[in-house]
Amino acid sequence: MKVLLIAPNIDASDVGEAFVALKWAQALAGLVNLTVLAFQRPGRPDLATQLPGVRVVTWPEPRWARRNERLNAMLKPAWPVFAAHVRRWIARALVQGEHFDIAHQLMPQAARYPSPLRHFDMPYIIGPLGGALDTPQAFQAEAASAPIFTRLRALDTWRFRHDPWLRASYSRAACVLGVAPYVREVLADIPLQRFEPVLELGIDDLPPPVAAPERPLRLLHVGRGVRTKGLRDAVRALAHLADRPGITLTSAGAGEEIALCQAEAQALGVAERVTFHGRLPREHVEALYASHDVFVFPSFREPAGGVLYEAMRHGLPVVTAARGGPDFIVDDDCGLRLPVTTPDAFASAIAGAVRRLDDDPLLRTRLGQSARAKVAAEGLWPAKAARMVALYEQLAVLRRVPVLSARIAERPQSGQMNTV
């Protein structure tokens, strides 16, 4: 089976989407005849070397796009350039008689980038898409410090209704993948041919199970220091557990929220029960998973939640929000999901869930074992790739012989935004 995979950045030496895209490409490479189209970032390992046995086509990532790494990661300003490269390359390949059974636009994950694949008469997949979750109204005042470009997400709903390029990209796709079922609701204004929830993240292996010793609960939170990750709510929950002073909370992560949480812990009188590590190397984070008892991740605007998989593979029961990605990843057999209403009620609910787990060691053990079993069944990369290829095979029967006019083959010229 010939598969065309596109993503602007694919790189084992990077983080986030680029690293996840590399893991997908590696997992798929042994199952299909794979061609990959991507940017090559100067100074980073050559993508062809990272993907032996894969046909790799790259273009240099524009220097101007790399001047602000955070902005580049959030907005993908070079996407029009990449999409134009992809469109020209596919047009030439098809004119020369090449065919692909299916194409897959793996990244960007945000659901706001028109696809160059919409211009061609072959089945294609987009996703897994994520993002576009709003902040619950009761939490908006505390989350108002978000960077200005993250507030542009407010335009997403309007674009799903009115942007002809974006609507055509998704409506013409043979299948749109979402990181969780909520994405289907986000795209409700677009008539999709098919939608499937697929978490974009996976795991390489399972660490050996560790028996939890008898001791007061050690709670763990891992995530960027931003309000939506719920660390402040976990700190507030400790104040509801004053009758159990042995219960502690550990935080691993850096960001503007950490100082606010430290002040919150001091004001609530629980500072001695909270340890803030800041950003840690991966091996140190893995050690924290292995040494703690419960993973508390009450992120209330989480599109996916890769740290949930990380914690679950260590056999940690989870306390999280019944919203977005966590509501899909965590089920009743491996964790406790809590409604997101108001900050006060949320903190109280977190405390109640922790109290329940502290009172019932057998429940804690059962949830942890089920969490580990769940990621073993669905999260290992070979299993994820096999399920993706099965989907490719289902959709490939929709392939029609592409008919390209000279006009399509010749366009687009760089700089033409309407070709994205």
C-alpha positions in Angstrom: 0.0 0.0 0.0 1.4 3.4 -1.0 0.8 6.1 1.6 1.7 9.8 1.4 2.3 11.4 4.8 2.6 15.1 5.2 3.5 17.3 8.2 5.4 20.5 8.3 7.9 19.3 11.0 9.0 15.8 11.7 12.0 15.4 13.9 13.1 13.1 16.7 15.3 15.9 18.2 12.4 18.2 18.6 9.4 18.2 21.0 5.6 18.3 20.6 4.1 17.8 17.2 7.4 17.3 15.4 8.4 14.4 17.7 4.9 12.8 17.7 4.9 13.0 13.8 8.3 11.2 13.8 6.9 8.4 16.0 4.0 7.9 13.7 6.2 7.8 10.6 8.5 5.3 12.2 5.6 3.1 13.3 4.0 3.2 9.8 7.2 2.7 7.9 7.3 -1.0 8.5 3.7 -1.6 7.4 3.3 0.5 4.2 5.2 1.9 1.3 5.6 5.4 2.9 6.5 8.7 1.3 7.0 11.6 3.7 6.8 15.3 2.8 8.1 17.8 5.4 10.3 20.8 6.2 13.9 20.3 7.0 15.0 22.6 9.8 18.7 23.8 9.3 20.9 22.4 12.1 18.7 19.5 12.9 19.3 15.8 12.0 18.5 15.0 8.4 15.0 13.5 8.2 16.0 10.9 5.7 18.6 9.6 8.2 15.9 9.5 10.9 13.6 7.5 8.7 15.7 4.8 7.0 13.8 2.9 4.3 11.3 5.7 3.8 11.1 8.0 0.8 11.6 11.4 2.2 11.1 14.8 0.4 12.0 17.9 2.3 12.2 21.7 1.8 14.1 24.1 4.0 12.0 25.7 6.7 12.0 29.5 6.2 14.4 31.3 8.5 11.9 34.0 9.3 9.4 31.4 10.7 12.0 30.3 13.2 12.7 33.6 14.8 10.1 33.1 17.5 9.9 29.5 18.5 6.7 29.9 20.6 4.9 31.8 17.9 6.1 29.3 15.3 4.8 26.4 17.4 1.4 28.0 18.1 0.6 29.7 14.7 2.6 27.7 12.1 3.2 30.9 10.1 5.1 29.0 7.4 2.1 26.7 6.7 1.2 28.5 3.4 4.7 28.0 2.1 4.7 24.3 3.1 1.3 23.8 1.6 2.4 25.3 -1.7 5.4 23.0 -1.8 3.2 20.0 -1.2 0.7 21.0 -3.8 3.3 21.5 -6.5 5.1 18.2 -5.6 1.9 16.1 -5.7 0.8 17.7 -9.0 4.1 16.9 -10.7 4.1 13.3 -9.2 0.6 12.6 -10.5 1.3 14.0 -13.9 4.3 11.7 -14.1 2.1 8.7 -13.5 2.7 8.1 -9.8 -0.2 7.2 -7.6 -0.9 6.9 -3.9 -3.6 4.7 -2.3 -4.2 7.3 0.3 -2.7 10.5 1.7 -2.6 11.6 5.3 -2.1 15.1 6.6 -0.9 14.2 10.1 0.0 17.7 11.4 -0.7 20.5 12.3 -2.9 19.3 15.1 -4.9 22.5 15.4 -8.0 22.5 13.3 -7.3 25.8 11.5 -5.1 25.0 8.5 -6.5 24.4 5.0 -5.1 21.3 3.4 -3.4 21.2 0.0 -4.7 17.6 -0.4 -8.2 19.0 -1.1 -7.0 19.9 -4.6 -6.5 16.3 -5.7 -8.8 13.5 -6.6 -7.5 10.9 -4.2 -8.7 9.8 -0.7 -7.1 11.6 2.2 -7.2 11.7 5.9 -6.6 14.8 8.1 -5.7 14.5 11.8 -5.8 13.7 14.6 -7.0 17.2 15.1 -7.3 18.8 18.5 -7.6 22.2 20.2 -10.5 24.6 19.8 -11.7 24.0 23.3 -13.0 27.0 25.1 -12.2 28.0 28.7 -15.3 27.4 31.0 -16.8 30.8 31.8 -16.3 30.5 35.6 -12.5 30.1 35.0 -12.0 32.8 32.4 -11.1 35.6 34.8 -8.2 33.5 36.2 -7.1 32.4 32.7 -7.1 35.9 31.2 -3.3 36.2 31.1 -3.0 34.0 28.0 -0.8 35.4 25.2 -2.7 37.4 22.6 -2.1 34.9 19.8 -3.7 32.1 21.8 -6.9 34.2 22.0 -7.2 34.0 18.2 -8.8 30.6 18.9 -12.0 32.6 19.3 -12.0 32.9 15.5 -12.1 29.1 15.0 -15.9 28.7 15.2 -16.5 31.5 12.7 -14.0 29.9 10.3 -15.6 26.4 10.6 -18.9 28.1 9.4 -17.6 30.5 6.7 -14.0 29.7 5.6 -14.4 28.0 2.2 -10.9 26.6 2.1 -11.1 25.1 5.6 -14.6 23.7 5.1 -13.6 22.1 1.8 -10.5 20.6 3.4 -12.5 18.7 6.0 -15.7 18.0 3.9 -13.7 16.5 1.1 -11.5 14.3 3.4 -12.4 10.6 3.4 -12.0 10.7 7.1 -11.2 13.4 9.7 -9.5 12.1 12.9 -9.9 13.9 16.2 -7.9 13.4 19.4 -11.2 12.9 21.2 -14.9 12.8 20.4 -15.4 16.5 21.3 -13.6 17.4 18.0 -16.6 16.1 16.1 -18.8 18.6 18.0 -16.3 21.4 17.3 -16.6 20.6 13.6 -20.4 20.2 13.7 -21.0 23.0 11.1 -18.9 21.0 8.5 -20.5 18.0 6.8 -17.8 15.3 7.3 -17.7 12.1 5.3 -16.4 10.2 8.3 -15.0 11.0 11.8 -12.9 8.7 14.0 -11.4 9.5 17.5 -7.7 8.7 17.5 -5.3 9.9 20.2 -2.2 11.2 18.5 0.1 10.1 21.3 1.6 6.6 21.9 4.0 4.9 24.2 7.1 2.9 23.4 7.0 0.4 26.3 5.6 -0.3 29.8 7.8 0.0 32.9 7.6 -2.9 35.3 4.8 -2.5 37.8 5.7 -1.2 41.2 3.8 -2.1 44.4 2.8 1.1 46.3 4.0 1.1 49.9 1.7 1.9 52.8 2.0 5.6 53.4 0.1 8.8 53.1 -0.8 9.5 49.5 1.7 11.3 47.3 -0.1 13.2 44.5 1.7 14.2 41.3 0.9 16.9 38.7 3.0 17.2 35.5 2.4 19.9 33.0 3.2 23.4 31.7 2.7 26.1 34.2 -0.4 27.6 32.7 -3.8 28.1 34.4 -5.7 25.7 32.3 -3.6 22.7 33.4 -5.3 22.7 36.8 -2.3 22.9 39.1 -3.9 25.8 41.0 -7.0 23.7 41.5 -4.9 20.8 42.9 -3.2 23.1 45.3 -6.6 24.4 46.5 -7.8 20.8 46.9 -5.1 20.3 49.6 -6.8 23.0 51.7 -9.9 20.9 51.7 -7.8 18.0 53.1 -6.6 19.7 56.2 -7.6 16.7 58.3 -5.1 14.6 56.3 -1.9 16.5 56.6 0.2 13.6 55.4 -1.1 13.9 51.8 1.3 15.8 49.6 1.5 17.2 46.1 4.4 17.3 43.7 4.5 19.6 40.7 6.8 19.1 37.7 6.6 21.9 35.1 7.6 25.5 34.4 5.6 28.6 33.4 4.0 31.8 34.7 1.4 29.8 36.7 4.0 28.3 39.0 4.7 31.5 41.0 0.9 32.0 41.4 0.5 28.5 42.7 3.3 29.0 45.1 1.6 32.1 46.4 -1.7 30.2 46.6 -0.2 27.4 48.6 1.3 29.9 51.0 -2.0 31.8 51.4 -3.9 28.5 52.0 -1.4 27.2 54.6 -0.4 24.2 52.5 3.0 25.3 51.3 4.9 22.7 53.3 2.8 20.0 51.6 3.6 21.1 48.0 6.9 20.6 46.2 7.5 22.6 43.0 10.3 21.2 40.9 9.9 23.3 37.9 11.0 21.9 34.5 12.8 18.5 34.9 14.7 16.2 32.5 12.6 13.3 31.1 14.3 10.7 33.3 13.5 12.7 36.4 9.8 12.9 35.5 9.7 9.2 34.9 11.2 8.7 38.4 8.4 10.9 39.8 5.7 8.7 38.1 7.3 5.6 39.6 7.5 7.1 43.1 4.0 8.6 43.5 0.6 7.1 44.1 -2.0 9.2 42.3 -1.8 11.4 39.2 -3.9 14.5 39.7 -4.3 16.3 36.4 -7.4 18.5 36.5 -6.8 20.3 33.2 -10.1 21.8 32.1 -9.1 22.9 28.5 -7.0 19.9 27.5 -7.3 18.8 23.9 -5.5 15.5 24.4 -3.3 14.9 27.5 -0.1 13.0 26.8 0.9 13.1 30.4 -2.1 11.0 31.2 -0.7 8.2 29.1 2.7 8.7 30.8 1.2 8.3 34.2 -1.1 5.5 33.3 1.7 3.4 31.9 3.2 3.5 35.4 0.0 2.2 36.8 -1.1 5.4 38.5 -4.9 6.0 39.0 -5.9 9.4 37.6 -8.0 12.3 38.9 -8.9 14.5 36.0 -11.6 16.6 34.4 -14.7 15.2 32.6 -13.9 17.4 29.6 -12.0 17.4 26.4 -9.2 14.8 25.9 -9.0 13.5 29.5 -12.7 12.6 29.3 -11.9 10.3 26.3 -8.5 8.9 27.5 -9.6 8.1 31.1 -12.6 5.9 31.7 -14.3 4.7 35.0 -12.0 1.7 35.2 -8.8 3.7 35.4 -9.6 7.0 37.0 -12.0 9.5 38.5 -13.4 12.2 36.2 -14.8 15.3 37.7 -17.3 17.9 36.4 -15.9 21.4 35.7 -18.3 24.0 37.1 -16.7 26.7 39.2 -13.2 26.9 40.7 -14.4 26.4 44.2 -16.6 23.4 43.3 -13.8 21.9 41.2 -11.2 22.1 44.0 -13.7 20.5 46.4 -14.4 17.7 43.9 -10.7 17.0 43.5 -10.4 16.8 47.3 -13.3 14.4 47.4 -11.8 12.2 44.8 -8.4 12.1 46.6 -10.2 11.4 49.9 -12.0 8.5 48.2 -8.7 7.0 46.9 -7.1 7.5 50.3 -9.9 5.7 52.0 -9.9 2.7 49.6 -6.5 1.3 48.8 -8.1 -1.6 46.8 -9.9 0.9 44.6 -6.6 2.7 44.1 -4.9 -0.5 43.1 -7.6 -1.6 40.8 -7.8 1.7 39.0 -4.0 1.8 38.6 -3.9 -1.7 37.2 -6.7 -0.9 34.7 -4.9 2.3 33.7 -1.7 0.3 32.9 -3.7 -2.4 31.0 -5.5 0.3 28.9 -2.4 2.0 27.6 -0.9 -1.5 26.9 -3.9 -2.4 24.8 -4.3 0.8 22.8 -1.2 3.0 23.3 1.8 1.0 22.1 3.0 2.4 18.8 2.9 -0.9 16.8 -0.7 -1.4 17.8 -1.6 2.2 16.9 0.1 2.0 13.5 -1.7 -1.3 12.7 -5.1 0.3 13.5 -4.2 3.3 11.3 -3.2 1.0 8.4 -6.5 -0.9 8.7 -8.3 2.5 8.4 -6.2 3.3 5.3 -7.2 0.1 3.7 -10.9 0.8 4.3 -10.7 4.2 2.8 -8.4 3.3 -0.1 -11.3 1.7 -2.0 -12.7 5.2 -2.5 -9.7 6.0 -4.7 -10.6 7.4 -8.1 -8.2 7.9 -11.0 -6.9 11.5 -10.6 -7.6 13.8 -13.5 -5.2 16.8 -13.5 -5.5 19.7 -15.8 -2.4 21.6 -16.9 -3.7 24.5 -14.8 -3.6 22.4 -11.6 -0.3 21.0 -12.5 1.3 24.4 -13.0 -0.1 26.1 -9.9 0.5 27.3 -7.3 3.2 30.0 -7.4 4.9 30.8 -4.1 3.3 33.6 -2.2 -0.3 32.9 -3.5 -2.3 32.6 -0.3 -5.3 31.2 -2.1 -3.4 28.0 -3.0 -3.1 26.9 0.6 
